[in-house]
Amino acid sequence: MTTSDGFISIRHVNKFFGSFQAIEDVSMNIGQGEFFSLLGASGCGKTTLLRMLAGFESTSSGEIYIDGQPTSDVPPHHRPVNMVFQSYAIFPHLNVRDNIAYGLRKQKLPKAKRDEMVEEMLELIKLPGYGQRKATELSGGQRQRIALARALILRPKVLLLDEPLGALDKQLREQMQLELRALQRQVGITFVFVTHDQEEALTLSDRIAVMSGGKVLQVDTPAGLYETPKTREVASFIGNMNFFQGTVRRNGAAMGAVETEGLGHIPVPLDQLTKPDGAPVQVALRPEKFELSPTRPEGALHAVEGRLSNAAYLGERSHYYVSIAGKDQPIAVSTQNLGRMTGAPDISGDAPMWLSWAPEAIVILDADETG
Amino acid sequence: MSDQGTYIKRPNRPLQIYAMVFLFVLYLPILFIPMFSFNDSIYVRFPLQGFTFQWYGELWNRQPVWNALWNSVKVGAVVAVISTILGVVAARAITRYRMPGKSALVTFIMMPLVIPGIIFGVALLVLMSRMGVPLSLYTVTLGHLIVCLPFAVATLLPRFEGFDPSMEEASADLGENGWWTFWRVTFPMVMPGVVASLLLTFTISFDEFIMAFFLTGTDPTLPMYIWGQLRFPQEFPSVLALSSLILFVSFILVFVAQWIGRLGLDKDT
């Protein structure tokens, strides 16, 4: 078995809790220095996988290699990984300095050296002078930073983060996202980050593993996941997506083509088209890939006429729902509000709306098994 | 914060009066004991004859009282330490591990609270004599352990329950094994509960009579000494003085135990 293909290499890992399978045949590689996210809804197994990396859960079968070393027999306190807990788990009976220095006991450093390292960490997390504060006097954001410092001071090979931003309010969370990303670049340590927030995962990660029901659906870069999802589940978990039923009908042109529900015979990128002629497929198109205009746009290769059935004004953007002939569900369209808007557009009118799109934006997925 | 307006927290006059009457009836008989311990007469009756420290002075010079006190302190200290250690182990097991029949186990641990002391006392006495163990302070200690363990567990359980398990995981994650994790994280965090348990179990053992009655050998504990002195009417005022002292110390210890046991529990994150 080769282990050289990833800094962290997860090989065919299964995990059962009783008869419940929490992790189902998960294999992936995480590179050194990567900011890697495990993304999924609650109960998808992402936290279990993280706890396996930390050593708090054993694997039922399979093996996890960290830096080439198998880990199954290594207890948590001997693993070269450190974790930032969801609750932060700051020790309430210790002050900030003793919390950060907690893991240094075994290194038997002189006190001056230890204090210097703590001060360095406090600088790094932008809380200089907080060493003597009591743990109970800290705000949520400060606790989160202390938890980071406490883990990073040990120079782990991998830092595990279990939804560390979940407890923070929106503004602080966005600020911490940026800081976390900058920090990761600064220290160069491999981060494995668990989150259920797709936006957070897209913002932070070099690569993301989307998980569902204990399985990994797709591992890709943020753009890869968003622009070219491999399954309908991934496509609808990350952002919004319009789906159309279609049948492959190549016409020999530079692009492939698909006969599509409501949209007609449309060209699609060739690299997306792997199925033979006549095969049923799904055509997927993001809401913001559509252009909306009251008249048929000049020069658009493909456009379809519809009627506005609903609209919502969201500030920076507006969402429209356009019904077209031949498709039951209205198409979701999202446009940026470039000019000044006067709220949601009037939908009572019967005026036609034209939808156009760039063929390169189309994603072809396997036909829906579930229907 | 104003509690005045809310429905639940509105002051309730009849309930307050009831509480006053309740406390009065509960503690009135006990208040007679310190009162008569300062009475300048060997008879316990009204009207009071005058104020004196005579009975306390007599206690001071009586060697058997000191012996009994020392016996009680020895037993109490040993019982407090052992039952608290067992309580820590039990509370940790109950809160940390998934195990079948856990609630039944907790019920069994708490059972001595409701089993009459006389039954336990007789049972232990029979067991000891069957096994040929002579009655001594050791057998009293054993009896007191049974009485005190439920109190130790009941004092420590809330401490362990209000304890985020990821604290111990964090310690393991930061490189400490189970032994160090216990001493660096678990123990300091449950420390107030441990102190409360020590004080409470010491007090209970110190005051306990029924088990001591069945299991004492030749060395009496303080309550046993009092029991012995009741036969001599002229000693009664001294008994009252001794009882007042025990009452006073017990109250202080239990109050301190309650106060320490709750430290930090309310304001924790």
Interface residues (C-beta under 8 A of the other chain):
Chain A: A54 G55 F56 P75 P76 H77 H78 V81 N82 M83 F85 Q86 S87 A89 F91 P92 H93 Y102 G103 R105 K106 T136 R150 A151 L154
Chain B: D164 S166 M167 E169 A170 S171 A172 D173 L174 G175 E176 N177 W180 R184 V185 P188 M189 M191 G264 K267 D268 T269
